[in-house]
Amino acid sequence: MRDVSDLVQQATSQHGLLTTAQFREHGVTSSTQSRLVESGILLPVRRGVVRLAGAPATWHQQVLAAILASRVPTVASHRAALRLWGLRTRYEGVELCVRRPANPRLQGAVVHRSVDLEAGDVTLIDGIPTTNPARTLCDAGVVFPPHEVLRLTEHAVAVGLVGKGLLVEIRCRVGEHGRTGVGRLQAALDEMVPGIGCAESGPEAALRRLLRGSGLPDPTPQHEVVVLDRTYRLDLAYPKARVAIEYDGIDVHTRVDRFVEDRRRQNDLVAAGWFVVRVTSADMRERSANLVAQIRTLLHCDLG
């Protein structure tokens, strides 16, 4: 048997996982593998896939284990890919894609078969073969309603994960096959707010759409203001009325240092004559009418 350090290094790059084929490549016999399993050094995960006992069980590991257990090229896709790209966080399942006519049987995994999955649609995230952002958003229309596809698409474009041009290209290519969900991506592209690339997140784009759809003037995204020799960039702003609208995401604003900086920033803006409206996702879901009314009052607009 070769130096086991090579195997350990390979397992480290695979979330603690190894396959029986990889053991054979390193000269480890089947009987030796069985003894390692019996001794508890290796723990079975799927057929032909084990993990090192010291490696913690994780969701990423579950996804990669299913891919490694498949006998055909398989990639993380749909909801699993959205989570890997940071576009969704609550999905705990395993969702994969293969190129038809392959039809692997992977217990506990949702497997999609596609005639248009190409090598260029796939990349690696944390060592896991995954559909790229454009392909992932194209697939999102298969599993999500139109409003969620719009939200995901706007957020991905706003944070620079993918450009609108690439989304148009993949919609055209995949649309040739008449695939379910492509229409929802097209609808999202049609409905995206203008200049979304200026936003820093999907929620900011959604907030801007809410204000415009309520008859308010279109706010300026990422407006820069100089106060006391410091430059602040506002999520959305009505500069003439000195109304600043800031979207607060929980993941960003719970850090202590950011919390302190946000309060100093707000105090500086207020001292300079700005009205600051802080908005959360709950405000947009549950109090959108009140939010719009508040901003309308600040703008001194009677737009009906």
N, C-alpha and C positions, 0 to 999 in steps of 0.2 A: 504493500500500500504506500502511496506517495505521502508526502508531508501533509498532515491534516490541516495545516494552517491555510492552505489554498481553499479547502472546503469551508472553513470557518469564514474566510474573507468573502467567499461567494455567498454564503448564507447571510452575512451582514448586509450585502447589497440586495438581498431578496427578502427583507423583513424577517430574517431568521429561518427561512424556508430552504429546503433542498429536495431534489427529486431523486428517485432511484437511478435514473439515467445519469445524473451528475455524479452519484456515488460510483457507478461503474466506470465513468470516465477517469476517476481518480483511483481506480484499482481496488475499490472496496467491494467485496463479494456480497452476495445476497445473504449468506449465513451471518456475516459480520454485521450487516445492517439489522438483521433480526435480533441479534444479541444486544445491539445498542438500543433497540426499541424495548426489549424485555427488561433491560437494566434501567430504563427511564431516561436515558441520555437523549433519545429521540422520541418525539411524540407524533403519532399518526395524525394527519390533518385531512387528507383526501387520499384516494387511491394513487399510489406512486408519489405522494408528497408528504414530507415530515417537517417538523420544526425542531430546532434545538430547544431543549428543556428550559434553558435560561432566557429564551426570547419571549417577551410578553405577547399574548394573543391580542391582535388589533383588527380593526375593520380593514385596513389596507392589506393586512396579511390574508384575510379571508378572500378578498378580491384576487390577489395574486395567486393564491393557492388554487382557485378555480381555473385561472388561466393556465397555470403550470400543469394542472391535471388534464387539461383538454389535449386531445391528440391532433388537433388541427390548430392553425393560427387563430388565436382568440384575443380580443381586446376589451378593455373596460369601456362601456358606452352608456348613453342615455343618462339615467339618474346617477349612476356610479361615476360617470365621467364629469357630470356637473359638480358633484361633491369634490372630486379630485382637483377640478379647476377653481374651487372656492366659490362657485356660483350658488350652491345649496349646501346646507350643513346637516340636515336632519335625516338624510337617507341612510339606512343601516343595512340595506340589502346588497345583493351582488347582481349586477346587470351587465351583460356582456353582448358582444356582437361577433359573428363569424360571417365569412363570405359563403353564400349559397353556392353549391348544394350541401356543404358540410352541415351536419346536424348532431353535434356532440350532446351527450346526455350527462348533465352536470347537476346533481342533486342540490337543491337549495339555491339555484341560480336561475335568473331569467335570461334566456339566450335569444337574441334576435338574429335572424338570418337575412343577409342583404346581398343583392346582386351588384350593388354599386359601391361597396366598400373597397377602397383602393389603398395602396401602400402610403400614398401621400396624405391620407386622411388620419394617419396614426403617428403618434409620438410617444415619448416616455415621460411619465410624471412619477417621481420617487421610485424609479425602476419598474413601473407598471405600464405596459403597453396600453395606451388610451387614445380614443378618438380626439383629434385636435379641436380647438374651440369652435371653429366654423362648422365642422361636422357634428359636434356635440349639440350645437344650437339648432342645426337642421333636424337632428333626431329628437330634440325636445318636443317638437310638434306632435310626435307620435304618442307621448305620454302626458302632456300637459294641455290645458285649455288655452285659448288665444291670449287672454290677459296675462297669464304667467309666462308664456313664450315672449311676449312683449317686454315684460319686466326683466327677464333673464337676458334678452338680447340687448336692451338698453344698458344694463349694468355692465355687460361684457365689453360693449363699445366704449362706454364712459371711462372704464378703468384701463383701457388700452389693451385688453386681452385679444381683441380681434378688430379688424377694420370692416367698415360697411361694404367695401369693395369685395372682400373675400367672401362675405356672406351672400352677396349677389351672385358671385361666381358659382358657389356650391349649390345655391338654390337652382340655378339654371341647369347645372350638370345633373344633379340628383332628380330634378323635376322632369327630366326626359324619360325617366322610368315610371312616372306617375305615382311616386311614393307617397303614402299617407303622411301628413304632417308638414309637407313642403309649403302648402298653402298658408299655414299658420306662421311660418317664418316670413313669407312674402307679406302677409298682413302686418307683421311686426315692423318690417322694413318700411312699409308705406306709412305707418302710424308714428314712427319715431319722431321725437321733437327735433326741429332744426338745430344744428350746431351742437348735437349731443356730445361731440368730442371735447367740448369745452367743460362739460360737467366732470365731476370726480367720482360719481357713483350712479347706479341705476335709480336709487331713491330720489336723488336730486333731480334727475330727469323726470321722474314720475310727479314730483312736486311741481315742477315747472309746467307739466301738462295739466295738472289740476288747476293751477291758477289761470292759465290761458283758456281752459275749457269752461271756467266760471265767468268769463267775460272780463277778467282783469288784464291789464297790459302785460305783454311778455317781459318778464324780468331779465336782467342782465346776468348771465352765469359767470362765476369766478371773477367778480368785480374787485379790482384792487383799490384800497384806500390807504393813504398815508396819514398816520396819526402819531404825533410826538416822535417824529423821525423813524417810526416803525411802519412797515408795509404789511397790511392785513389783506388777505384775499377772502372775499365773502362768497358763500355758496351761491346765493341769488341776491340780487339787489335792485332797488328802484332808486338810482342815484339822486335824481332831482328831489324826490321826497325824503331822501335819507332814511330809507327803510331797508334794513338788512334782514335776510331770512337765512337761518342756519339750520341745516339738518343734523340732528344728533343721532349717530348710530351707537348702539350700546358697546359694540366691540372696540370702538375707537375712543369713546369718551369716558370709559371707566378707569383708565390709567390715572394714577394720582398726579403725575407731572402734567399730563394733558389737561386734567380737570382744573388745575391751578392756572395753567396758561390760558385756558378758555375763559375763565372768570376775569383775568387781567385784561384780556382782549376785549371782552364785553364792556368792562368798565371804561376802557379807553374810548371805545366807539360811542358809548352813551355820553361821555364827557364832551365828545366832539359833535354832539347833536344828532346822533343816529338813533333810530328806534330799532331794537333788535328783537326779532321774533324767532324763538327756538322751536323747532318742529321735530317730533318723533314719528316713528312708524305708526304708533297707536293713535296719534293725532290725525294722521292721514286716513286711517281705517275707520275711526270711531267719531271724530270730531271735524271732519273735513269742512262741513258747512260753517261751523263756528270759526274755523281757521281762516277761511276765505273772507268771512264777514269782518274779522279783526283786521286783516290786511287791507281790505277795502276802506275801512274807517281810517286807517293810518294814511292811506293815499288820498283821503278826502275825495274819493270817487263815488259818484252815485250812478253806477252802471246798470242798475236794475237786476 
